[in-house]
Structures are given as structure tokens and as C-alpha cells.
């Protein structure tokens, strides 16, 4: 057989999932689970979740089982390389023997990065970008406790870190590594009750991106398609209620399951340009990953339609659109329209130009730290082109169903920065 006769992905790999506990009250047995895993002194890796009381409650449950707790609560949104390095250093200095990450994707990804650093004797986390870069797969046991319905990081082999070593050319990279799959995933919808309204909406669109991208992916991995489509259906049905009725247990529970199975879909089914866009924008401006996905998603769907009309038509049905009297093309168009309607219903901003930036502090180059809220995100041609170039180097881009170049991405990015639906 000639090599050019072989498809881009002739052999597809199914990646492992961790053991998981999902449901009301699961967080009550966190201490028992930590003890059963042999943990005696654990490092909590978290953003702090200030004001929620969650960290204090979970700390008490772990300590009640005789397990000591050290808290690292310095993880930032879009976790930075130094967050991983600092957490790993504290783990080592405090002689911990396990990690519990608490929060959303930022906490879980930073913990995954810290585990890799610990297993490789303090090597810089930025050396592990890409696929299966771990040479020592023996790293600390890790329980991931989710407080948002969006990330899926607690069940996936992926983690995303921002490289701050070159502050003028920031980069957000993806690592895929079976060695970072958590030891235990713990999802309890009761912990979602305090998630703010806007974050609930942003995280919900992360779920929609996680479900839709493997469903149309170039990998076309059949074991992922069922979970992908059902996660879309659940999100369309329950995200509005979860956003506006934060203590609606049914809605929170359904979104918990939606985010979990959506991540299991992309775990082996791949992602695409929605995530490539989000990674690029947050690399430059530190904006929320789920929010970035929400703004990018309808633009990317529209870009991809010609390559996957039939799949987007099926997505329209999952979103609740009555497509019985539509052609395939009309139904695919309706999927984009329904995604836009959902985004407006839950308060997603129109475009990136309407956001404010968390910009790099140019005066603290040696620390790599970010400053606070900055100016509005620039929308000029230079910025648009830089985002498109970053997207082309993203490890999610090859899974996108439609071929792309910097030139073909520029109109998509420009619309996301400057135009509205």
C-alpha cells in the first residue's frame, strides 16, 4: 500500500480513564479515599476558592481521617508554568505523599503539571509540551475534586499550561500524557452550588466544545461519538437552569454528567479549532478558557460546516432543533443558530473585543507574574494575525475537520474579535 493511501489517523488510540465517584455526597468520603490510597500528608492544589468555604470543609474531612494537609492556593486561571513549579517545590519540601486538586481545570491541570515535575526531579514543566513526554510515569497519587461543571480534566489525559518564559511571545501549550491521568476523580454537584452564574455559563460552553469537537473531529473515533452527542443534548437541556437556578440539583447533576462524558469523548476523539482559539486568546490575554470557547464556538462551527454538514445536522437535533422538514444543510445551519441562541440566553459576551485583558506585567519579567485587570483586549490586525499563528501551532488544530492555514483563520479570528451575531 502506498503511504498516500493511508488516512491521516489510520490507528486510533483509546486512552485510559481513572476510577471515579460521581454523585451527591461524594465529597463527604474524600478523607476516606485519601487514606485508602495510602496518603498520610497531602498537598491541596487549588485557586483558593475564597469565600466558598469549600477548602476549609474538605480539609476538615481529610484531617478527620488522620491525613495531614498542606495547602497550596496560588494556582491562577489558565495555570502558569510557575504555578506547577511552585506546587512541586512545596510538595517536596513538605514531604507530601499525595495530591488533591480542588476546583476547575486550572487546579487540576496545575496539579498534573506538578506531578510531572516531581517525577522528573524538578525539570521545567515547559519541557513536557506535546504527546507522552514523561520518561518516568511513577508520579504522586492524585485525587481531583471538581467544583465546576466544565473542565473534564479530572478524567482526561490532557493538561494545559501557559509558558511565561518569553513574556513578549506568550504561549499556552497542551500536554497529552497517560501518566497524568488522575488516580481518582470525584464529582459532587453539591460543590457546584457556589459557582458564580457567569462561570457556570462559561464552563457550560466548555462542555459544549468538548462534546462537539470530537463529534466532528478528523479522527472520527467511533467509541467517542455517543458520549459526545449525549453531552451536547444534556448541555442544551440543562445549562440555562444551572446558570440561573444555581441550587437546582437536577440541573447541576445533569451538567456534572455532561462535562464528565464530554471529556471522555475528547480524551480519545480529539479537539479542534474552538480549543485552539481559546488557548491562543488566553495565552495573550489570560481570559477565561470557557468564555473563550463560548465566543469561538459558533464561528468555528460555521467555518467547519462545509466539511461536516451531516454531523452538524445531528448536533442540531441534539440541541433540540426540530429538523424533520429541513435539508441536511439547513439543519447544520440551524445548529449554529441554536448555539448562538444558547450563548445569548446565558449571557456570553458578543466578541473578544468587548472583554478586558489580564495583561502581562512587563516590569516583572524575571518572575513571569501577571498583573491585575488590564485594558480592553486589542482587536487590530496585528493581534488577529498573532492569534491565528498561535492556533496553527496548537496541538488541538490537527483534529479539526477542515484544513486550515493562517490565511484561512484570519477571517474567523477577526469575526471573533470585532463582529457580533
N, C-alpha and C positions, 0 to 999 in steps of 0.2 A: 504494500500500500504506500502510495506517495504521501509524504508528510503534509502536503497541502490539502489532502483529502480528509485529514483528521480535524475534527471540530476543536474549537478553542479550549473546551473543557471536556475531553473525552472520558476522563476518570474523575469522579466527584467523591469527595471525602465527607463522611459523616462524623462530626466532631462530638465528643462526649458532653453529657450534662451532669451536673452534680446532684447528689441527693438533695431533696427539697422538702420543706414543711410549709404548706400554704393554708391559711385559713384563720378565722377568728380565734384569738388567744394563743397563737403560735409563739408570740414573743414572750409569753409567760414562762416558757421552758428553755429560754436561751441559756441560762446558767447551767441547767441540767445537761444540755447538749455540749456546752463548752467543757464541762467536767468529763463527760463521756468520751470526748475526743482527746483527753489527757492533758488539757490545758491547765496550768497552775498559775500562770501570770500572763495576762493577755494585754495587748495593745488595742485600745479603741481607736479606730481611724475614722474621723468624722469632720464635718464642717463646723460642728458645734451645735447646730440646730437650736440656737439661742432662743430662749423664751418658750420652747415647746415642752420642756420637762422630760423629753424622751431619753436623753442621755443619762440623766440622773436616775430615771426609773430602771433602765436597762442595767446600769452599773450596779444598782442595788440587787437586782435579780441574779447577776453573775457572782457578786461578792457573797450572797447568801449561800451559795454552793461551795464556798471556801476558795474561790478563784480570785486572785488579786487582779486589779485593773489599773492600768496606766492609760491616761487619756492624751491622745494627740488630736487636737481640734483645730488644726491650722490648714486643713485642706480648703482650697479655693475652687470656685466654679471653673470648669474647664481645667482640671488639675494640672499643675505645672511640674516640670521636672524636679524643681527643688522641694516640692511637697513630698514627692516619693523619696528623695534622698534624706530629707529631714525625718520622715517617719521611720525609715530604715535605721537611721542612726540612733533614734530614741529606742527602737526595739532592741537594738544590740546593747546599748548602754544600760538599759533597764533589765537585761537578761530575761526578756519575754520568751514565751514558747508557743504563742498563737496570736492570731489577729482576728478582731471582729470589726468589720466596717459597718457603719450605720449612716444611712442617708440615701442619696440617689447615685447616679452614675459617677459623679465626681469622687465621692468617698470610696466606692467600690474599685474604681479604676486606679486611684492613688494607692489603695491597699495592694492591688495586684502588682503595680509597679514596685512598691516597697518590697514585696515578697521576692521579686526577680532580683532586685539589688542585694537583698540579704543572701540569696542563694549564690550570688556571684561575687561575694566578698567586697561589696561596696562599689562595684563598677557603675559608671554613669548610666542612668536609665535610658538616655538617648541612644545608647548603643544597641538597643533591642527593638528598634523600629522594624516592622515587616513581619515576615512569617517564620514562626518557630525558631526564634533566635536563642532560646535558652539552651545552654550546654549542660547545666545542672538542673534537673527537673525536680529535685528534692527541695522544696521550699516550705515555709511555715504553714500549718493548717489555718484555714480561713473560713470564718462564718460571715456571710453577707446578709445584713438585715436591712430591708428596703423600707423607706419612709415615703416613697413616691411611686406612682404607677406610670413608669415610662422607660426607665433605663434598660432593663433586661440584663444588665451587666452581671447580676448575681447568678445567671445561668449560662453565660456565653464564654467563649474562648477569646474574646476581644477586649482590649482596653485602649484608651485614647489619652495621650499626654501632650501637653504643649511644651515645645522646646524653646527655652528663653535664652539660649546661649548667644544668639545673634539678634539683638533687640531691634535692629533695623529690618531684619528679614525673619519675622516670627513664623514658626511652623507648628502646626498641630498634626501629630502623626498617630497612626494606628498600629498597634501590635496585635498579632493573632498568634496565640500560643496555648496549646493544650495544657502546658504546665501551670497556667494561671487560673484554670477553672477552679472555682471555689470548692471547698470541702463540703460546705452545707449552705444552701440558700434558704432564707427564712423570710416569708412574706406574710404580713398580717394586715388586713385592711383597716384595723383599728388605728394603726400607726399613721394612716393617711389622713385622718380627720383634721389634723392641724396644718396640712399642706395648704398654702395660700391659694386663693382662687386662680390667679394668673399662672402660677406654677402648675396647678392641676391641668390647665388648658395646654400649656406648653408641653408638659410631659405626655399628655394625651396625643399630641401630634407626633411626638417621638414614637409612640406606639404605632400610629398610622403609617409612619415612614418605615418602621421595622417590619410591618406586615406587607405593605405594598411593594417594597423594593425586591424582596426575594420572589414575590409572586410574578414579577415581570422580568426578573434577572436573566442575563445571558446564560447563567449556569443552568437555569431551568431544572432545578433539583426537585424531583417529584416528591420525595419524602417531606419537603418543606411546604408544599403548596397548600395542604389542608389547613395546617395551623396558621399560615399566612392569611388565608382568606377569612377564616373564622375570627381572627383577631381584628380584622377590618370591620367585620359585622358587629362585634361586641363594642368596638370603639364608637362606631356610628350610632349605636343604640344607647350607650350609657355615658359618653363623655360629657354631654350637656348637663345631665343630672349630677354627675360627680363634681362638675365645676361649680354649679350654682346651689347644690344641696350637699355641702361637704360632709355631713353626717348621715348621708343616705347610704346605709350599709350595703344594700344590694348593688347600687351603682359603683361604690368603691370596690366591692368584691369582684364584680364583673371586669372592672378596669385592671384589677390586680391580675386576673387570669389572662386578660387580653395582652397585657405587657409581657407576661411570662411566656406565653406561647408565640408571640411575635418575635421575641428574642430567640426562641428555639428555632423559628423559621429562618431567621437570617444567620444563625450560628453555622449552618452548612449551606444555606441557599444564597448567601451573598447580599450585598447592598449596592448602592449606585450613587447617582449624582445628587440626590437630596442630601445624603450624608457628606459627600464631597464638598458641596456648597457650605453646609453648616460648619464643617471643620475649618474651611478657609476663612469664613467670616469671624468665627470665634478666635482663630489664631491672631488675626489682626486687631480685633475689637473686643474680645473677651465677652461677647454676648452669649446669652443662654442657648445651649445646644438645642433644646426642644423648640424654643422660639425660632431659632434659625431654620430648623426643619419645617416648621409651620409656614414660614414665609416662602421657603424654597419649593415646598411640595407641589402646589398646583402648577408652578412654572415648569418644573421638571416633568410632571405628568404630561403637560401639554407638549413639551419637547419630545417626549418618548412615544407619543400616540402613534405616529406612523409605523413604528416598528412592533407595536403590540396592541393593535386595536381590539382584538378578541379578548385579551387578558384584561384590558381596562374596562371593556364592556361587562365582564364578570365582576370586576370591582364595583361598578355602578350598582349592580344588583345587591352586592353585599352592603353597600352604603344605604340601601333602602329605596333605590330608584326603581320605579315600575318601567321596565324596558321592553315589555311584551310587544308593543307596537312600534319599536324603534329598530332601525338597522344597526348593525354592529358598530359602524362609525358614529352614528347618533348616540348610541349607548355609551361609547367610550368618551365622547364629548361631555355627556351628562355626568360621568364620573368626576371630571374636572370641575364642573359647575357645582356638584354636590360637595366636593372638598372645599371649595371657596365658601359655600353657604355655611358649612360647619365652622370654618375658621372665623367667619364674621359673627356667628352665633356665640362663640366662646371668647370673643374679644381679641383676636390676633391682630396686631398692627398690620397696616397695608403693605409696608415695604421696609427695607433696612434703613432707608433714608430718614424714616421717622423715629429711629431709635437713637439713644445716646450711647457713647462709647466708654468702655473701660480701657483706657489707653495705657500704653507702656510709659513708665516714668523714665525719661531719657537721662535724668540726673542720677539714677541709681543703677547704672549699667552693671556694676560689679555684683549686685545682689540678684538681679533678674526679677525684682518685685514689681508688681503693678501698683499704680496709684488708684485713687478712687474714681468716681464717675467723671468722665471727660466730656468733651464736646460732642455734638451730633456726629454721627458717622458720615464721613465724606462720601460723595456719590459721583465724583468726577471720573473721567475716562481712565486715568492712571490707576485709580482704586479698582475699578471694574476689571481692568486688564490683569492686575495683580491677583485678584480673586480667581479669575479664570485660569491663570497659570498655576496657582496653588492647587486648584481642582484637578488639573491634568496629572499632577504628581501624587495624588491621593490613592491609597491602596483600595478604596471602595470603587473608584471610577471604572476599572476593568469589568466589573459586574454589570454595568449599565447596559441596557439592551440596545440602545442606539449609539453608534460610533460617534466620537466627538473629538474636536480639536479646540485649541484656544479660540480660533476664529468663530467656530460654531457656538461656543459657550458664551461669548461676549454679549450677544443679544439677550440670552437668558438671564445672565447676571445683571445686565443693565436694567431689565424689567424688574428684577427683584429689588434693585436699589432705588429706582426712580419712578416706577409706574404702579398703578393700582388696578385691581379688577373691578 
